[in-house]
Amino acid sequence: MKLNHCPVLFLLILLSVGTDIAMADSLSSWSLKGFGTLAATGTDTDKIGFYRDKSQTQDANSGWGITNDSQLGLQVDWQASDSLHATLQWIARDHAGNFFEQNLDWAFLRWSLGNDLDIRLGRLGVGVFSLSDYRNIGYTYPWIRPPHEVYSTIPYYHFDGADITKKFSLGEEGILSVKIYGGYSFNQLPTQTAGVHNQQSPATGANISYENGNWQARLGYTYATITSNPPIQDILTPINSPAFAQAWPDLKQIIPEITMRGKAYHFGSVGLAYDDSIWLAQMEAVYIGSNILWSPPRTSAYLSLGRRFSTVTLYSLLGIAKSFQHNIDVPDPLIANPALLKEQQRLSNVLNNTAINEQSISIGTRWDFYENMALKTQWDHYWLGKNNGPQQWQQSVGESTPNTVNVMSVSIDFIF
């Protein structure tokens, strides 16, 4: 049994190690927290479906639906002693693959060693972006969902490993945090042709964040190596056969570039936020690079501005995501056989239709109508690349990509 497939068992083993420490400590205590979102989302078209991110199995269209943004989370915390703390967080949401295992985001032990030094071990949240630690807790941010251009591109929520965080006091209010982390990621993602794709990758990274008064700034970098077969393995298997090699010898030039196993991804991000309880502003820019032919480098960013009026917040959001893709020519087979020509067209479609080209503008409202509860409404207007760019959406077979799409949402967020 692989450790990354059983984080709950891993946590139980760790808890048993720490039980003796807690037995004689009067500070030992348990707590239960929860959070959730009840939301309805719809669009103005049936030609293309909207996803919160690509881990989801159901999209939203003109028929509306509640699965995109609705979710319910529970978090159990155990304070074993002054220095030992355990946390388990599970979220019920639409996610491909194993519903229980993939939705278990946190299951870790944390040791506080003094001098503002923390070590965590177990299942941890992926710390690639600014909102990574609370991207599922809608109550913590003004929008209905994290900005689509940035957060839909990385549908990964957790990894199994460890991190170390050190905090430094700078001046009267400034706090600098440095975190390094590493581990193993196992994610199950849906595909249109092969069902669920099991993606596995060891990953390492570092974050630097700075807080001072109303300001927060963050830099992040993650390096991941893919150890699993690509989701287009159903295409690679036949073209790697000896029969294809004889009839299509020039294809071997690009086959090494198509494979995913052993290839690397680089994730870099920078974020800045301001909140003085009246005005709030936030921006983030992300670059994702790889040496995979059919996964071209891409960049994305957003800028959000908001203003609070007592219990009501008005906000706006601008987003952009763009891939740097060049057309890839698939060599011709020696024989113009219909079956080979069909595979050539199929491979060309896979390699040349993986770009992201999306811009959006959003406006919305948040009303904190009751303690720990907020009612939100949001309208998003998206501009999409024609037939080559809406990779974070569900494209209907035989339908052309619309130039624009409107997405409408209403939600109630809560914590308890």
Secondary structure, DSSP 8 states (H G I E B T S, - for coil): --GGG-HHHHHHHHHHHHHHHHHT-TT-EEEEEEEEEEEEEEES-SSEEE-SSTT-S--B-TT-BSTTT-EEEEEEEEE-SSSEEEEEEEEE---SS-HHHHTEEEEEEEEE-STTEEEEEEEEE--SSTTGGGTT-GGGSSSSSS-HHHHTS----EEEEEEEEEEEEETTTEEEEEEEEEEEEEEEEEETTTEEEEEEEEEEEEEEEEEETTEEEEEEEEEEE--S--TTHHHHHHHTSHHHHHH-GGGGGTHHHH--TT-EEEEEEEEEEEE-SSEEEEEEEEEEEES-TTS--EEEEEEEEEEEETTEEEEEEEEEEEE----------SS--HHHHHHHHHHHHHHHS--BEEEEEEEEEEEEEETTEEEEEEEEEEEE-SSSSBTTEEE-TT----SEEEEEEEEEEEE-
